[in-house]
Amino acid sequence: MSITTEFLRRPLMTGAVAASSRRLAHVMTEGIGLERARTVVELGPGTGVFTDAILARLAPGARLVAIELNPVLAARLSATRRDTRLTVIRGSAAELTATVGEPVDAVVSGLPWTVMPRERRGHILDAVTEVLTPGGRFTTFAYLHAARTPPARHLTAELACRFDRLERSKTVWANLPPAFVHRATKKH
């Protein structure tokens, strides 16, 4: 079962035609303090490309909670990752606060923000800021070709309103399609 198959079955739930590259996963997880984190949340892990990059950086005693809406992808991720630090939850990112139940140091998101209704996107971003510790980091990516579309511009504006600092990475050309990463830091 590939991400392409799941996209064809559930395009609004899956949001990506191809799995993210390892290079994008590296950029998504670098410089956000995963090595010192106690608890990290991943939203929309899909096939686990970001999951693997997060686990590679996490300390032995840390915890990763991966929340996946797609039942096929959630089951596959659970079945293929045998790391005791990982807990896969089949559920909605909108229920993040209730699902995690504790402050988190970082949130890594592979969610398809630009195909999501604006109200749902706002609700999820509010939940992200609620669970993050002061100074906690949030990272997500956007496709370069869609960067100037209204949904992408709205996402950037929503991030700027909710976070103290917002950075944008250089373009990751080794991804299909090319993408860039938003890194945000929660206000203290």
C-alpha positions as CSV (number, residue, x, y, z in Angstrom):
1,M,0.0,0.0,0.0
2,S,1.6,3.2,-1.1
3,I,0.9,6.9,-0.3
4,T,-0.1,7.3,-3.9
5,T,-2.8,4.6,-3.6
6,E,-4.1,6.2,-0.4
7,F,-4.1,9.6,-2.1
8,L,-6.2,8.2,-4.9
9,R,-8.6,6.6,-2.4
10,R,-8.8,9.6,0.0
11,P,-7.3,12.7,-1.6
12,L,-8.5,15.2,1.1
13,M,-7.4,12.9,3.9
14,T,-4.0,12.0,2.5
15,G,-3.0,15.2,0.7
16,A,0.2,14.0,-0.9
17,V,0.7,12.1,-4.1
18,A,4.2,10.8,-3.2
19,A,5.9,10.2,0.1
20,S,8.2,13.0,1.3
21,S,11.9,12.5,0.6
22,R,14.5,11.7,3.3
23,R,16.1,15.1,2.5
24,L,12.9,16.9,3.3
25,A,12.6,14.7,6.5
26,H,16.1,15.8,7.5
27,V,15.3,19.5,7.0
28,M,11.9,19.1,8.9
29,T,13.7,17.6,11.9
30,E,16.9,19.6,12.1
31,G,17.4,22.5,14.5
32,I,14.2,22.0,16.5
33,G,15.7,20.4,19.6
34,L,14.6,16.9,19.1
35,E,17.8,15.6,20.7
36,R,16.8,17.2,24.0
37,A,13.0,16.7,23.8
38,R,11.1,14.5,26.2
39,T,7.8,14.4,24.3
40,V,7.3,15.0,20.6
41,V,4.1,14.8,18.5
42,E,3.9,14.0,14.8
43,L,0.7,15.0,13.0
44,G,0.0,13.0,9.8
45,P,2.9,10.6,9.8
46,G,1.7,8.9,6.6
47,T,4.2,6.3,5.6
48,G,6.7,7.2,8.3
49,V,9.4,9.1,6.5
50,F,9.4,11.9,9.1
51,T,8.7,9.4,11.9
52,D,12.0,7.7,11.1
53,A,13.9,11.0,11.0
54,I,12.4,12.0,14.4
55,L,13.3,8.7,16.0
56,A,16.8,8.9,14.7
57,R,17.2,12.2,16.7
58,L,15.3,11.3,19.9
59,A,17.0,10.4,23.1
60,P,16.5,6.9,24.4
61,G,14.0,7.9,27.1
62,A,11.9,10.3,24.9
63,R,8.4,9.7,23.6
64,L,7.0,10.2,20.1
65,V,3.2,10.2,19.7
66,A,2.2,9.9,16.0
67,I,-1.4,10.9,15.2
68,E,-2.7,9.6,11.9
69,L,-6.3,10.0,10.6
70,N,-6.0,7.4,7.8
71,P,-6.7,4.0,9.2
72,V,-4.6,2.1,6.6
73,L,-1.6,4.3,7.1
74,A,-1.9,4.2,10.9
75,A,-2.1,0.4,11.0
76,R,0.9,0.1,8.6
77,L,3.0,2.5,10.7
78,S,2.2,0.5,13.9
79,A,3.0,-2.7,12.1
80,T,6.3,-1.6,10.6
81,R,7.9,0.4,13.5
82,R,9.1,-1.6,16.5
83,D,10.5,1.3,18.5
84,T,9.2,1.5,22.1
85,R,9.4,5.3,22.1
86,L,6.7,5.4,19.4
87,T,3.0,5.4,20.1
88,V,0.8,5.5,17.0
89,I,-2.7,6.8,17.5
90,R,-5.4,6.5,14.9
91,G,-7.2,9.8,15.3
92,S,-7.6,13.5,14.3
93,A,-5.0,16.2,14.8
94,A,-8.0,18.4,15.9
95,E,-8.1,16.2,19.1
96,L,-4.4,16.8,19.8
97,T,-4.9,18.3,23.3
98,A,-7.0,15.4,24.6
99,T,-5.0,12.7,22.8
100,V,-1.6,13.7,24.1
101,G,-2.6,15.0,27.6
102,E,0.8,16.5,28.5
103,P,3.0,19.4,27.3
104,V,5.2,18.6,24.3
105,D,8.5,20.0,23.3
106,A,8.0,19.8,19.5
107,V,5.3,19.1,17.0
108,V,6.3,17.9,13.5
109,S,3.5,18.1,11.0
110,G,3.0,16.4,7.6
111,L,-0.7,17.6,7.4
112,P,-2.1,18.8,4.1
113,W,-2.8,22.4,5.3
114,T,-3.8,23.9,1.9
115,V,-6.6,21.4,1.2
116,M,-8.0,21.7,4.8
117,P,-11.0,24.0,5.5
118,R,-9.7,27.2,7.1
119,E,-11.7,26.7,10.4
120,R,-10.3,23.2,10.9
121,R,-6.7,24.4,10.2
122,G,-7.2,27.2,12.8
123,H,-8.5,24.7,15.3
124,I,-5.5,22.4,14.8
125,L,-3.0,25.2,15.0
126,D,-4.7,26.4,18.3
127,A,-4.3,22.9,19.6
128,V,-0.6,22.8,18.6
129,T,0.1,26.1,20.5
130,E,-1.9,24.8,23.5
131,V,0.2,21.6,23.9
132,L,3.6,23.1,23.2
133,T,5.8,24.1,26.1
134,P,7.0,27.8,26.2
135,G,9.8,27.9,23.6
136,G,8.5,24.7,22.0
137,R,9.0,24.2,18.3
138,F,6.5,23.5,15.5
139,T,7.6,22.5,12.0
140,T,5.7,21.8,8.8
141,F,6.3,21.9,5.1
142,A,4.7,23.4,2.1
143,Y,5.1,22.7,-1.6
144,L,6.9,25.4,-3.5
145,H,4.5,25.5,-6.5
146,A,1.6,26.3,-4.1
147,A,3.4,28.9,-1.9
148,R,1.6,31.9,-3.4
149,T,-1.9,30.4,-3.3
150,P,-4.4,31.9,-0.9
151,P,-4.5,28.8,1.4
152,A,-0.7,28.8,1.6
153,R,-0.6,32.6,2.3
154,H,-3.3,32.1,5.0
155,L,-1.3,29.4,6.6
156,T,1.8,31.5,6.8
157,A,-0.2,34.4,8.3
158,E,-1.8,32.1,10.9
159,L,1.6,30.8,11.9
160,A,3.0,34.3,12.2
161,C,0.1,35.3,14.5
162,R,0.4,32.3,16.8
163,F,4.2,32.0,17.1
164,D,6.9,34.3,18.4
165,R,9.3,33.4,15.6
166,L,8.7,32.0,12.2
167,E,11.5,30.9,9.8
168,R,11.4,29.4,6.3
169,S,14.0,27.0,5.1
170,K,15.7,27.0,1.7
171,T,13.9,25.1,-1.0
172,V,14.3,21.3,-0.8
173,W,14.7,20.4,-4.4
174,A,15.2,16.7,-3.7
175,N,11.5,16.2,-3.0
176,L,8.6,15.5,-5.3
177,P,7.3,18.2,-5.6
178,P,10.0,20.6,-4.3
179,A,9.1,22.0,-0.9
180,F,10.3,24.2,2.0
181,V,9.9,24.0,5.7
182,H,8.2,26.4,8.1
183,R,9.8,26.4,11.6
184,A,8.0,28.2,14.4
185,T,8.8,28.9,18.0
186,K,6.0,29.2,20.7
187,K,5.9,32.5,22.6
188,H,7.3,32.3,26.1
